[in-house]
Amino acid sequence: MTLQLQTVTNTLKKQKADAILLIAKINRTWFCNCNTEFGIIVINQKQQVRIFVDHRDYEQIKKTVKGYHIELFERYSQFASWIKTQHFQTVLIEADTLTVSQFDRLIKPLKFPHVINFNSDQLRIVKTPAEIKAIKKACDIAVAGVAYLRKIAKVGVTERYLKDSLIKFFLNKYNVVPSFDPIILSGPNTALPHGVSGNRKIKRGEFILVDIGCIYHNYCSDISRTFWIGTLPASLQKLYNTVLIAQQRGLKSVVCAAKASNVDTACRDYIDSFPQYKNQFNHATGHGVGINIHELPTVGPKSEYVLVNNEVLTVEPGIYLNGIGGVRIEDTVIVNNNKCINLTVKAKK
């Protein structure tokens, strides 16, 4: 039995549901790596799985997905008729991804007696060895991307040039695409946590902030580094060192059985201990990473989630001073007992 199937059936028992319908592409990809344009996966408490796909992917899925019943989805009435034969009373649906249109078209006509809205992100929190392998490779490529940006960052080149060059580097060398729109900023623009790369030219003695990632075999990576050309003014060097130490404290706090909020507290309390930086760390410390670039768990000040082994998450404290500049340092790590495994540690800080 796969970890995915075990996770789903355990969830069904916990929620006291007869079955779950996986419609979202991210969840279908997660469950059986069936990266199809359309599909519905039905899983019941007895660990019986039926995968419905249309003509575009049917033959391919039959070849690549083993151990589950694959059925050609030709018309909705065919699917609905089969569902009725199962006599499901309580069904879980993906409340976090299902659109109103999908619900009206695919779920509502089935008239289940009870429907439970379920956050399907919870299914994907703990990663399998295969998932971790893919994420690690994506992180290795992202680390190479940071090294490439350091190499080509010169006085006078624009943020947009660096961004466009990175995208070409990912595609030409590794045949991958970014996992999100790369954030590459310079100077005062680095005070914008999610600023957009523009035509501002790189200058000596100022911050260059890069927040990048890629997708490898459906799985994402995420890394941020802040660097500079030449020598920083003392005030900016102190700003950088403060974030660096805060991140080191956060990384040490990533341990199994600890609250995710502990990681945030470790970073935020250190930053806030400096009056000039207090309340200038204006986002959560991190998030889960997987098929989606942002998944559970949320690593924030109010997170009650307790970390468990083989979760993959980011630790990314930052300080942002409007009109001056900002620093963010981010690593993607695996929860591993009393010490996290840092997947992006090779990228220079």
C-alpha positions in Angstrom: 0.0 0.0 0.0 1.3 3.5 -0.9 1.7 6.2 1.8 -0.8 8.2 -0.2 -3.5 5.5 0.0 -2.8 5.0 3.7 -3.1 8.7 4.3 -6.4 8.9 2.5 -8.0 5.9 4.2 -6.8 7.1 7.6 -8.4 10.5 6.9 -11.7 8.8 5.9 -11.8 6.9 9.1 -11.0 10.0 11.1 -13.6 12.1 9.4 -16.1 9.2 9.5 -16.6 9.4 5.7 -17.3 6.6 3.2 -15.2 8.1 0.4 -13.3 11.0 -1.0 -13.5 12.5 -4.5 -10.2 13.9 -5.7 -10.8 16.3 -8.6 -8.1 18.9 -8.3 -5.1 18.2 -10.5 -2.6 18.7 -7.7 -4.3 16.0 -5.6 -4.6 13.6 -8.5 -0.9 14.1 -9.3 0.0 13.6 -5.7 -2.1 10.4 -5.3 -0.8 8.4 -8.3 1.3 10.8 -10.4 -1.4 10.8 -13.0 -0.8 14.3 -14.4 -3.9 14.5 -16.5 -5.9 17.4 -17.8 -9.1 16.0 -16.4 -9.9 13.2 -13.9 -11.8 12.1 -10.9 -10.3 9.7 -8.3 -12.8 8.0 -6.0 -11.3 6.3 -2.9 -13.4 4.5 -0.2 -12.7 3.2 3.3 -12.0 -0.2 2.0 -9.0 1.2 0.1 -10.7 0.6 -3.2 -9.6 3.1 -5.9 -11.3 4.0 -9.2 -9.7 6.6 -11.5 -11.8 8.2 -14.2 -10.0 9.9 -17.1 -11.1 11.0 -20.5 -9.8 9.9 -24.0 -6.8 12.3 -23.9 -5.0 10.4 -21.1 -6.7 7.0 -20.9 -4.2 4.9 -22.7 -1.2 6.6 -21.1 -2.6 6.2 -17.6 -3.4 2.5 -18.1 0.3 2.1 -18.9 1.8 4.1 -16.1 -0.6 3.7 -13.1 -0.7 0.2 -11.7 -2.8 -1.4 -9.0 -5.9 0.8 -9.4 -9.0 0.5 -11.6 -8.8 2.9 -14.5 -12.0 3.8 -16.3 -12.6 5.8 -19.4 -14.8 8.9 -18.6 -17.0 9.3 -21.6 -20.0 11.1 -20.1 -21.1 12.4 -16.7 -24.1 10.1 -16.6 -21.8 7.1 -16.7 -19.9 8.4 -13.7 -23.0 9.3 -11.8 -24.6 5.9 -12.4 -21.5 4.2 -11.0 -21.5 6.5 -7.9 -25.1 5.6 -7.1 -24.2 1.9 -7.0 -21.8 2.6 -4.2 -24.4 4.0 -1.8 -22.0 6.5 -0.2 -23.6 8.3 2.6 -20.8 10.7 3.6 -18.3 12.0 1.2 -15.2 14.3 1.6 -14.7 17.0 -1.1 -11.7 19.3 -1.6 -13.1 22.5 -0.1 -9.8 24.3 -0.7 -9.5 23.7 -4.4 -13.0 22.9 -5.7 -14.6 25.8 -7.6 -18.3 26.6 -7.3 -18.7 25.6 -11.0 -17.1 22.2 -10.4 -19.3 21.6 -7.3 -22.4 22.5 -9.2 -21.5 20.3 -12.2 -19.8 17.3 -10.6 -20.9 17.0 -6.9 -24.3 18.6 -6.4 -26.2 16.4 -8.9 -25.0 13.3 -7.1 -27.1 14.3 -4.0 -25.0 12.7 -1.4 -26.8 12.7 2.0 -23.7 14.3 3.7 -20.8 16.2 2.2 -17.8 17.2 4.3 -15.8 20.2 3.2 -12.2 19.1 3.7 -8.9 21.0 3.3 -7.1 18.6 1.0 -3.7 20.3 1.7 -3.7 18.2 4.9 -3.3 15.0 2.8 0.0 16.2 1.3 1.8 17.5 4.4 4.0 14.5 5.1 6.1 13.6 2.0 7.1 10.2 0.7 10.7 9.3 -0.1 9.9 9.7 -3.8 8.5 13.2 -3.2 11.5 14.2 -1.1 13.8 13.0 -3.8 12.0 15.2 -6.4 12.0 18.2 -4.1 15.7 17.8 -3.3 16.5 17.8 -7.0 14.3 20.9 -7.5 16.3 22.5 -4.7 19.6 21.5 -6.2 18.6 23.3 -9.4 17.4 26.3 -7.5 20.8 26.5 -5.7 22.5 26.4 -9.1 20.2 29.2 -10.1 21.3 31.4 -7.2 25.0 30.7 -8.1 24.2 31.7 -11.7 22.6 35.0 -10.7 25.6 35.8 -8.5 27.8 35.2 -11.5 25.9 37.4 -13.9 24.9 40.2 -11.5 27.0 43.2 -12.6 26.8 46.9 -12.0 24.5 48.4 -14.7 22.4 45.3 -15.5 18.7 45.5 -14.7 16.5 43.4 -12.5 14.5 42.3 -15.5 17.7 41.1 -17.3 18.6 38.9 -14.3 15.1 37.5 -14.1 14.9 36.7 -17.9 18.4 35.2 -17.8 17.5 32.9 -14.9 14.4 31.6 -16.7 16.5 30.8 -19.8 19.1 29.2 -17.5 16.5 26.9 -15.9 15.1 25.9 -19.3 18.3 25.5 -21.3 20.4 23.7 -18.7 17.8 21.7 -16.7 14.6 21.8 -18.8 12.6 23.1 -15.9 10.4 26.1 -15.4 10.1 28.4 -12.3 7.8 27.3 -9.5 6.6 30.9 -9.3 7.4 34.2 -10.9 11.0 34.9 -9.9 11.5 37.9 -7.5 14.7 39.7 -8.3 15.0 43.2 -6.8 17.7 45.7 -6.0 18.3 48.7 -3.8 15.2 50.2 -2.2 13.1 47.8 -4.2 14.3 45.0 -1.9 12.0 46.5 0.8 9.0 45.1 -1.2 8.6 41.5 0.0 6.9 40.4 -3.3 8.1 43.2 -5.6 8.1 42.9 -9.4 11.4 42.9 -11.2 11.7 46.0 -13.4 14.2 48.2 -15.3 16.1 49.4 -12.2 19.9 49.0 -12.7 22.1 47.2 -10.2 24.4 49.5 -8.2 27.4 48.9 -6.1 27.0 48.6 -2.3 23.3 47.9 -2.2 21.2 44.8 -1.7 20.2 42.4 -4.5 17.3 40.1 -3.3 16.5 37.0 -5.2 13.6 34.7 -4.4 13.4 31.8 -6.9 12.4 28.2 -7.4 11.7 25.6 -10.0 9.5 22.6 -10.7 11.1 19.2 -11.1 8.9 16.1 -11.8 5.8 18.1 -10.5 7.5 19.2 -7.2 8.6 22.7 -6.3 11.6 24.4 -4.7 11.9 27.7 -3.0 15.0 29.7 -1.9 15.8 33.3 -1.1 19.2 35.0 -0.9 20.3 38.6 -0.4 23.8 39.6 -1.7 25.6 42.7 -3.1 28.4 43.9 -5.2 31.3 45.6 -3.5 31.0 46.7 0.1 27.9 47.4 2.1 27.5 50.5 4.3 27.7 49.5 8.0 23.9 50.0 8.5 23.0 47.6 5.7 25.6 45.1 6.9 24.0 45.1 10.4 20.6 44.7 8.8 21.8 41.6 6.8 23.6 40.1 9.9 20.4 40.5 11.9 18.3 38.5 9.4 21.1 35.9 9.1 21.2 35.2 12.8 17.4 35.2 13.0 17.3 32.6 10.3 19.9 30.4 12.0 17.8 30.5 15.2 14.7 29.5 13.1 16.5 26.6 11.5 17.5 25.3 14.9 13.9 25.4 16.0 12.7 23.0 13.2 12.3 19.8 15.3 9.8 17.1 15.3 6.9 17.6 17.8 7.5 21.3 18.1 4.8 23.8 17.2 5.3 25.5 13.8 4.8 28.8 15.7 8.0 28.1 17.7 10.0 28.5 14.5 8.4 31.9 13.8 8.9 33.0 17.4 12.6 32.1 17.2 13.1 34.4 14.2 10.7 37.2 15.1 11.7 37.7 18.7 15.3 38.1 17.7 14.5 40.7 15.0 12.1 42.5 17.3 14.7 42.8 20.0 16.3 45.6 17.9 14.1 48.7 18.2 14.9 49.9 14.7 13.7 46.6 13.2 10.7 45.9 15.4 7.6 45.2 13.4 9.5 45.3 10.1 9.3 41.5 9.6 5.8 41.6 8.0 5.1 38.1 6.9 5.0 34.5 8.2 8.4 32.8 8.7 7.5 30.0 6.3 5.2 27.5 4.6 5.1 24.0 3.3 6.5 23.1 -0.1 5.4 20.3 -2.4 3.4 20.0 -5.6 2.2 23.6 -4.7 4.8 26.2 -3.9 2.7 27.2 -0.8 1.3 24.3 1.2 0.6 23.4 4.8 2.0 23.8 7.4 1.9 27.5 7.8 4.9 28.6 9.8 3.5 31.8 11.5 3.0 33.3 14.9 -0.5 31.8 15.3 0.2 28.4 13.9 -0.9 25.6 16.2 0.3 22.9 13.9 2.8 20.4 15.4 5.7 19.5 13.1 6.2 15.8 12.2 9.0 14.1 10.4 9.3 14.3 6.6 7.4 17.5 6.3 9.1 20.0 3.9 8.9 23.7 4.8 10.7 27.0 4.4 12.4 29.2 7.0 12.5 32.7 5.5 12.7 35.6 8.0 13.1 39.1 6.6 13.4 42.8 7.4 12.0 45.5 5.1 12.8 49.2 5.6 10.8 51.3 3.2 13.0 53.5 1.0 16.2 51.8 2.2 16.1 48.2 1.4 15.2 44.7 2.7 16.8 41.3 3.4 15.2 37.9 3.2 17.1 34.6 3.6 15.2 31.4 2.9 16.0 27.8 3.0 13.8 24.7 2.2 14.2 22.1 4.9 12.9 18.6 5.9 11.7 18.0 9.5 14.0 15.2 10.8 13.8 14.4 14.5 15.8 17.0 16.4 17.6 18.6 13.5 16.3 19.7 10.1 17.8 18.6 6.8 18.6 21.8 4.8 18.0 21.2 1.1 19.4 24.5 0.0 22.3 24.8 2.4 24.9 24.9 -0.5 23.7 28.3 -1.7 26.1 30.9 -0.3 24.8 33.3 2.4 
